Amino acid sequence: MNDHPVKHTLFISALLLVCLLAYTACSVKKTPDYSSGCENTHTNMPAGLSAAEKARALLPEKLIKIGFVQVGHESDWRIAATKSCQEVFSEENGYELFFVDADNDPQVQTDAVRKFIQERMDYILIDPILTTGWTAVLKEAYHAQIPVILLDRTIDCSKRYYTAWFGSDFVREGEYAGQWLQSYLNRQGRGCDPIHIVTINGTEGASAQLGRTEGFRRYLNRHSEWKLLAEECGDFTESGGRMVMEQYLKRYKSIDVVICQNDNEALGACAAMDEAGISYGKDGDVILISFDASRAGLEAVMEGKINADFECNPLSPPYAAAAIQKLEAGIRLKEQDNYLPEECFTSDERPMILKSEDETKQMRNVTRELLKNRAY
Ligand code: GYE
């Protein structure tokens, strides 16, 4: 029997290391409240490995821990954003994702961030429901030296407390809606007619709601003949859109334009108008404007139900992942705030060109081909 003392000591050390690593691997934190179910386990260890090989195989991979708190699941847009997040921050891509759906409750969001801090996430990603209420908890993340990346909606908080933001220019989306309406009415020879408008707003206090409202208001303010009859909240949901539209139809005899702050609300408004026997869209009496350009929204544009739909891109997670990879490599991010590419769609036969300070947008018609090639 070979009992050389050095070999013997090496053998004992390797054995101890294996035990220690096995213990560490088994005791990887399990957080029952999160819904990712991602655990860092190692299975299928091939037989006949040496102690050192086993030790190496048992070493926990350094997955990057991402705590992501999502707004909820209120719309098609949101579902697409969540799906993108789960695809991008997968274990195969080197991440351990701790996902929280806040179901539109701001308190759940701040609690989730505090838990992410306690659990020492490597990065915290937030899609904030509201613009307000963030400073205290983001300061805590900052002092814990955990980078915070914001997706989609913006917040009222010093730029010092977050590393990057990827999202949309909601004010510009609202301006485009106003500009389109102005040109469309001119084209129809209704440029000087009184126009009765109702809006169905998104969640009050969300930057998407505030921005789209402000942008459209810039055009509203230029037109004394445009009358805003009401602006009520549909909470970015189909049922909300339907309910608000039903009330509007009971309350107002004449509605010329309905502006829905997302496609789900617009589809709800369509259902309410269908039920009331009111025609809308390209060949109808009511002009319908929407935001998001989700698949269902674009199908409605293609069918002529929605006149104009202003895209809001839900695929920010790949951009966030690219930023995280840079940070991991020690590279500074060039920009803190980043806008995603977006388009504008219409059922007009002659799609308009929209202009803002620094860009020109050719609106597009929706075709089957276009829908086939879209990721969401
Ligand atoms: O328009 C809506 C969603 O924040 C831009 O939230 C997002 C909005 C989007 O639920 O559909």
Residues whose N, C-alpha, C, O or C-beta is under 5 A from the ligand:
A	BS01	GYE	E74 S75 W77 R78 D152 R153 A208 F236 Q261 N262 D292 C312
